[in-house]
Amino acid sequence: MLKKLDLLGIKIEKVKVELQQIGEMRPGSLTKQYQKPAEKRGGYYQISYTYKMRSRTEYVRPEFVEDLQMQVDNFKRFKTLTQKWIDLAIEYSRLKMDLAKRSKDKVS
C-alpha cells in the first residue's frame, strides 16, 4: 500500500514538471471560415473561446495563425495535465486515508 502511495506521488511530480514546461497558452478553437463556403472563397481565420462565462470570437491575421495554434494546443495540454493531476490527487488522498484508517484499526 505504501509503495502505491509512493508511485502516485511520483506520478503527481511528473505532471507538475510537465506543467512547468508549458509555454504561452490561450483557450479556444482556431478555425478557417469562408465568406463563400460552397466555393471555398474569401477564407479567413478566427478564434472562438469562452472566458469569464462570456463567449468571444476574434479574427486572426494569417501571420499569427501558427503561433496562435501552438498557444491553443498548449492550453489543451494544460487542461489535460491538470485533470490528470486532480485524478491522481483524489486517488492519493483516498489511499492515504485508507492507510491511516488501517493503521488506526491495528492499534485498537
Beta strands, then each sheet from edge to edge (+ up, - down):
strand 1: 29-36
strand 2: 41-51
strand 3: 54-60
sheet 1: 1+ 2- 3+
end
